Amino acid sequence: MAQLSSRMQALVQPHLRTLEPYDPNFAPTRVNLSANENTYGVPARVRTAMDAALAATPTNRYPDPMSNDLRDVLAARHGLSRENVIVGNGGDELLYNLVLAFGGPGRTLVNVPPTFSEYAFFASLAQTSVVDVWRDPNTFAPREDELVEAARTANLVVLTSPNNPTGDVASADLVRRLCEACPGLVLVDEAYVEFAEQDTSAEPLLAECDNLLVLHTLSKAFALAGARCGYILAAPDVIDALAAVRQIYSVNVLTQSAALVAVERRAAFAPVVEKIVAKRGRLCASLERIGGVRVWPSQGNFLLVRVARASRIRERLRDEFSILVRDFSYAPGLADCLRITVGTPEENDAVIEALSALVLEEAANA
Ligand SMILES: *Cc1c(COP(=O)(O)O)cnc(C)c1O
């Protein structure tokens, strides 16, 4: 496994010595269903408007640090005001800023694994203790009472809904209990909420819970992963604290322009999201028909599957079929699990066909 050179291990801060240089494990493939991107892309009409906006955006001036035009459009989308919104260079930057502002030595973040690995990673960068409250190993449902207990002494609680990579959603009742129990802040990461059933969002609770934060991104439903834009909705004083620690120019002018067009024309994305949700159902049914594959129900744009020899199957998908999916088989609690992003019909058919063949072959070789 890659590690920092011994020279760097001597020079970096002590708590960073065991960090591994980031390996995105990226291989160019014909079909990439590994990163939960929107493989349909931005609808053509929206892209045309975006290109015009980008062409009209001067790049010689620094950006508006707070992205106020974008904040206003986002606030209107959510029925809130500008003071309730902060924009970041991807949701990831905001998660980092959250831990930077509210974590730190001697403080705790309650995490609900298996989940998105960035929370624990950013916590470790900021020397924040992580208290893991593991999900049920079979259903991946959060253990609600244990979680509420852990929240009582936490500075931060992070709950993902729909959860990546398990696909389940958190109930409003659980979010409310966490907000009531936690003396610190509760972040609900809704990166995939557009793909979930209606009324899944924790957003209505913002009115009653002033320690609730809801994270959104334009990387998934809005097909802008490459542009890097995410945002948090929260009480104005929470937004102020996050604004105080941010890199002032982190969201560049081109991203602000592109995001503004996407959010203004969000209706154009609805049919794409509907299509992905419909394809998710079909992909799920097809995967379940392959003997020996377990599929968890998902409200995201991805499916978590368990299959014997998952790691080998993932390599063979890549090397023999040029199809990339995400291997979680080494992650605690996710033995033999792969995550497959829902793609276009052609991409989904390709992965079903290849997986069917490989599962049979691997079973015969076992
Ligand atoms: C993709 C994702 C994000 C945010 O991604 P950005 O591209 O940084 O906006 C946040 N949380 C989860 C769980 C995700 O999967």
The ligand as a Tripos MOL2 file, in Angstrom:
@<TRIPOS>MOLECULE
LIG
   15    15     1     0     0
SMALL
NO_CHARGES

@<TRIPOS>ATOM
      1 C1        -20.9590   12.7460   -3.9590 C.3       1 LIG1
      2 C2        -21.1990   12.9530   -2.5270 C.ar      1 LIG1
      3 C3        -21.0350   14.1890   -1.9050 C.ar      1 LIG1
      4 C4        -20.5760   15.4740   -2.5190 C.3       1 LIG1
      5 O1        -19.8020   15.3860   -3.5840 O.3       1 LIG1
      6 P1        -19.1770   16.7060   -4.2420 P.3       1 LIG1
      7 O2        -18.8830   16.2450   -5.6070 O.co2     1 LIG1
      8 O3        -17.9680   17.0390   -3.4440 O.co2     1 LIG1
      9 O4        -20.2150   17.7670   -4.1740 O.co2     1 LIG1
     10 C5        -21.3460   14.3080   -0.5730 C.ar      1 LIG1
     11 N1        -21.7830   13.2700    0.1180 N.ar      1 LIG1
     12 C6        -21.9590   12.0700   -0.4340 C.ar      1 LIG1
     13 C7        -22.4850   10.9720    0.4060 C.3       1 LIG1
     14 C8        -21.6460   11.8550   -1.7640 C.ar      1 LIG1
     15 O5        -21.7880   10.6460   -2.2700 O.3       1 LIG1
@<TRIPOS>BOND
     1     1     2 1
     2     2     3 ar
     3     2    14 ar
     4     3     4 1
     5     3    10 ar
     6     4     5 1
     7     5     6 1
     8     6     7 2
     9     6     8 1
    10     6     9 1
    11    10    11 ar
    12    11    12 ar
    13    12    13 1
    14    12    14 ar
    15    14    15 1
@<TRIPOS>SUBSTRUCTURE
     1 LIG1         1 GROUP 0 **** ****
